[in-house]
């Protein structure tokens, strides 16, 4: 029993991602898996090219079988050894919580389309399932510092981002509704309803302007100009918030003792020791 737990702990230690380690079996395994995920994504994209898809059909199919086998074994090993993690320590409920955790669902969705498509009779449904294989690319985010920083930035700035997107959403709804009542009497075939007018509002605020819907009345043109100018300002807010968050995370932040916390490994050190801190 002790040998089993020791082996299980070694398995979890190998599968677990440690951002501060740049060597060892765990590092090599995670890098290899990242490369396999990346190659899978490239294979899925290339397989949609008619000439390549037909010529190398068997190669892409064999590579899919090989990849699914690796991902399936990895998923089962994670499910078996996840009880070594404090958050999933219970033999049954711990494994169940891992299955429905974010990374557990991503891991499951990476292999589920392959198995489900084998039992599906509807070819359109199979094509939709195959599209889900691109979710394997999301698994790479657990292996790189850059994705972790992005996650930390979005989480730390979540309130500001929600506020800015709320302003954008409010302006889109308000301007689209107002434009509908202005333009509908003159363009009933274009501004058929408020939901249809929202398409105009989104295009105008993002300055895309497809040209399929545009105001022809003077009040409508004035409102359109106001929405376009305001949209540029509002859409710049999330970009500024995210840029500010990146700056804070990259430079680190001081705690009450005057130390700086590293955004990568969360280690604390004095600012004078920054050049000595390495990963």
N, C-alpha and C positions, 0 to 999 in steps of 0.2 A: 504493500500500500504506500509505503514511504517512497519507494522508487518510482511508483506511478505519479505521485504528486510532484516529485522532483523533476521528472521528465516533462510533465504538463507545465510546470513553471518555466522550464527552459524553452518549451514551445511558445508559450505566451511572451516570454522575454524576447524571442527571436522575431515574432510577428509584430510586437508592439513597436510603435514609432517613437524614437527618442531624438528630439531635435538637437540636443547638445552633443550627440555621438556622431563621429564621422568615420568610424572604423568598426570592425568586428562583423560577426555573422548577421546580426540584425540589420546593420547598415547595408551590407551587400545584398541581403534578401530584398529589402525594401527598394533599393535602387533597381535591382533586376525586375521586380514586379512593376515598377514605374515604367521601365523601358517596354515591358510586355504590353502594358495598358496603352502606351503611346503608339506602339506598332499596331495594336488592334484598331485604334482610331484611324490610323492611316489606311489600314486594310479595308475598313468599312467604307471610307471615302472613295478609295480607288475602285472598289467593287461596283460602285454606281456608274462608272464610266463604261459604256456599252462594249467597246473593243476589249478593254482590259478584263472586264467582268466575264466575257465569253471565253477569252483566250486562257486566262488563269483561274477559271472557275474552280477546278479541283484543288489548286494551291490555296486559294482563299478559304475553301471549305475545310481542307485539312488543317489549316492554321486556326480556323475557328474551333475545330474539335480539340486541338491541342490547348488552346487558350482556355476554353471552357473547362477542360479537365484540370488545369492548373488552378483556375479561380475556384472551382468547386472544392478541390482538396484544401485550398487555403481557407475557404469559408467554413468548412467542416472543422478544421483545426482551430480556427478562431472561436467557433461555437463551443468546441470541447474545452478549450483552455481558458476561456474568458472568465471562468470562476476564480482565476488567480488575480483578477483585478478587483480591488476593494469595492468598486461600484456594482460588480456582478458576482459577488461571492456565493450567493445561494445556489445550490446545485440545479434547482428548477427555475425559480423566479429570476435568478441572475441571468441565466441563459435566455429566458423569455424577454427580459428587459434589454438584453443585447440585440436580440432579433429585431425589436421595434425601436432601437436607438437609431440616430441619424446614420451613423456609419454602418450599422447592421443592415439597414434598409438599402443603402447604396450598394453594399456588397451583394445583397440578395438580388437586387434589380440588375446587377451586372451579369448574372447567370440565368435568371428566371426566363427571359425571352427565348433563350435557346431551348429550354425544356418545354415551355408552353407551346412554342411553335410546332413541336413534334406531335402535339395532340390536337392542333387546331385545323379545322377543315376549311375555314374561310380564308382565302388567299389574301384578301385585303387586311384581315386581322393579323395575319402572319407578317405582312409588310410593316404594320404599325409596331408589332413586337420587336421586329428587327431594328427599327429605328431607336428603340429604347437601349440598344447595345451601346449607343454613344455615351450613355451615362457612366460607362467605365472610365471615361476621361475625368469625371468628378473625383474618382478615387485617388487620382494623383495628388489632390490637394492635401491629403493627409501626410504626404512624404516630403513636402518642401516648405521651407521657412516663409517664402514669399506668400503662399496661400494662407499661412497662419497669420501673418501680419495683416493681410486683407481682411480676414475674419475678425481680428481684434479691432481694427480700425472701424469697420462697419458696426461692430457691437458697441464700442465706446461712444460712437457718434449717432447711435440709433435714434435718440430723442430728437436731435437736431434734424436728422434726415427725415424722420416721420413728419416733423413740423413743416419742413420745406416742401415735401411732396403733398402734404395736406393743402398748402397754399396753391400748388399747381393744380391739384384735383378740383379745388373750389373754383378757381378761375376758369378752368375748362368747362365745368358744368354751367357756371353762371353765364359766360360769354356765349356758349353754344345755345343755351336757352334763349338768350336775348337776340342772338342772330336769327334764330328760327322765327321769332315773332316779327322781326324786321323784314326778312327776305321771303318767308313762305308765301305771302300774298302775291309776290312778283315772280317767284321761282318755285312753284309747288312741286315740280318734278325733281328738283335738286334738293331743296330743304324740305323733305317730306315729313320729318318728325324731329323731335329733340335728339333722340339717339342717333339718327342719321347726321344731325348737325354736329354731334360730338366729333365725328370724323373730320369735319372742317376745323373744329377747334384744336384738335391734336396736331393736324398738319400746319396750322397757322402758328401755334405756339412753338413748334419745333422748327419752324421756318423751312419745312420741306415743300409744302405747297404743290400738290400734284396737279392742280388746275382743274380737277373735276367738279369742285364746288368753290365758288367765290362770289362775294357780294356784288351786286350791280347798282344798288341804291346808294345815295350819298351817306345816310346814317350807317348803312352796313359797311361801307368802305372806311368810314371814320372808326367804327368799332373794330374792324379788321386790322387797321393800322395800330390801334392801341393795344390789341391783343398780341400782335406780332412783336411789338417793342417790349411789352411787359413780359412776354414769354421768354425772350432772350435773357432778361434779368433774372427771372425766377429759375430758369434751368441752369443758370450759372451758380445758384446757391448750393445745390448738392455737390457740384464739382469743387467749390471752395471749401465746403465742410470736409469732404474726403481728403483733399490736399492738406488741410490743416491737421487732420487726424494722422496722416502719414508722417507729417513733419514731427508731431509729438511722439509717435512710436519709434521713429528712427533715431531721434536725438535722445530718447529716454525721458523720464520725468523724475523729479526729486521727491523723496518722501520727507517725513517730518525730521529725520535725522540728517538731512542734507545729502543723502546718497542718491545715486541714479540707478534705476532698475533697467536691466537689459531687455529690449523687446523680444529677443530671441529665446533666451534660456531663463529669463526672469531673475537672474543673479543680481545682487546689489553690490555696488562698489562706489567709492568716492570719485568725483569727476576727475581728480588728478590721476587716478589709476585707470582712466579710460583706455589709454593707449596700451596698457599692459593686459587688458581683458581680451582674451581670444576664445574662439569657439572651435 
